[in-house]
């Protein structure tokens, strides 16, 4: 074998090994990214369910506050009538 062929064979082998290592690292990175996206998805689903549970409660609270305001208006109007 000539020295040029030997050098090219060594460079090609090293390049192939390097590309294999980079490919494995990319696969591991994509797996980690998948886990992260699934975790974020679970967090979003949790907040969505919490928000759905709060919706009716906030509506009822708004009705309660409106009732208190109505009672307050009635009390104020009766005080004005007595005056």
C-alpha contacts under 8 A as a table, 3 or more apart, distances in Angstrom:
res1	aa1	res2	aa2	distance
1	X	5	X	6.38
1	X	6	X	6.52
2	X	5	X	5.35
2	X	6	X	6.28
3	X	6	X	5.02
3	X	7	X	6.02
4	X	7	X	5.10
4	X	8	X	6.12
5	X	8	X	5.11
5	X	9	X	6.04
6	X	9	X	5.07
6	X	10	X	6.18
7	X	10	X	5.18
7	X	11	X	6.15
8	X	11	X	5.10
8	X	12	X	5.94
9	X	12	X	5.13
9	X	13	X	6.06
10	X	13	X	5.11
10	X	14	X	6.16
11	X	14	X	5.16
11	X	15	X	6.02
12	X	15	X	5.05
12	X	16	X	6.05
13	X	16	X	5.10
13	X	17	X	6.23
14	X	17	X	5.15
14	X	18	X	6.09
15	X	18	X	5.03
15	X	19	X	6.14
16	X	19	X	5.13
16	X	20	X	6.21
17	X	20	X	5.05
17	X	21	X	6.26
18	X	21	X	5.15
18	X	22	X	6.19
19	X	22	X	5.02
19	X	23	X	6.03
20	X	23	X	5.04
20	X	24	X	6.26
21	X	24	X	5.16
21	X	25	X	6.24
22	X	25	X	5.06
22	X	26	X	6.18
23	X	26	X	5.06
23	X	27	X	6.31
24	X	27	X	5.11
24	X	28	X	6.30
25	X	28	X	5.10
25	X	29	X	6.07
26	X	29	X	4.98
26	X	30	X	6.13
27	X	30	X	5.15
27	X	31	X	6.28
28	X	31	X	5.10
28	X	32	X	6.29
29	X	32	X	5.14
29	X	33	X	6.14
30	X	33	X	4.93
30	X	34	X	6.11
31	X	34	X	5.05
31	X	35	X	6.39
32	X	35	X	5.14
32	X	36	X	6.29
33	X	36	X	5.05
33	X	37	X	6.17
34	X	37	X	5.16
34	X	38	X	6.19
35	X	38	X	5.15
35	X	39	X	6.18
36	X	39	X	5.06
36	X	40	X	6.20
37	X	40	X	5.10
37	X	41	X	6.07
38	X	41	X	4.93
38	X	42	X	6.27
39	X	42	X	5.16
39	X	43	X	6.36
40	X	43	X	5.05
40	X	44	X	6.19
41	X	44	X	5.11
41	X	45	X	6.17
42	X	45	X	5.08
42	X	46	X	6.19
43	X	46	X	5.08
43	X	47	X	6.33
44	X	47	X	5.19
44	X	48	X	6.04
45	X	48	X	4.96
45	X	49	X	6.20
46	X	49	X	5.21
46	X	50	X	6.22
47	X	50	X	4.95
47	X	51	X	6.00
48	X	51	X	5.06
48	X	52	X	6.14
49	X	52	X	5.01
49	X	53	X	6.17
50	X	53	X	5.07
50	X	54	X	6.22
51	X	54	X	5.06
51	X	55	X	6.26
52	X	55	X	5.36
52	X	56	X	7.74
53	X	56	X	6.65
53	X	57	X	7.22
54	X	57	X	5.12
54	X	58	X	5.99
55	X	58	X	5.35
55	X	59	X	6.32
56	X	59	X	4.99
56	X	60	X	6.17
57	X	60	X	5.12
57	X	61	X	6.12
58	X	61	X	4.92
58	X	62	X	6.12
59	X	62	X	5.08
59	X	63	X	6.38
60	X	63	X	5.04
60	X	64	X	6.20
61	X	64	X	4.96
61	X	65	X	6.21
62	X	65	X	5.14
62	X	66	X	6.15
63	X	66	X	5.00
63	X	67	X	6.18
64	X	67	X	5.04
64	X	68	X	6.35
65	X	68	X	5.07
65	X	69	X	6.20
66	X	69	X	5.03
66	X	70	X	6.22
67	X	70	X	5.05
67	X	71	X	6.26
68	X	71	X	5.09
68	X	72	X	6.12
69	X	72	X	4.99
69	X	73	X	6.12
70	X	73	X	5.04
70	X	74	X	6.22
71	X	74	X	5.07
71	X	75	X	6.24
72	X	75	X	5.09
72	X	76	X	6.15
73	X	76	X	5.09
73	X	77	X	6.08
74	X	77	X	5.13
74	X	78	X	6.17
75	X	78	X	5.23
75	X	79	X	6.29
76	X	79	X	5.17
76	X	80	X	6.38
77	X	80	X	5.10
77	X	81	X	6.28
78	X	81	X	5.03
78	X	82	X	6.33
79	X	82	X	5.24
79	X	83	X	6.36
80	X	83	X	5.17
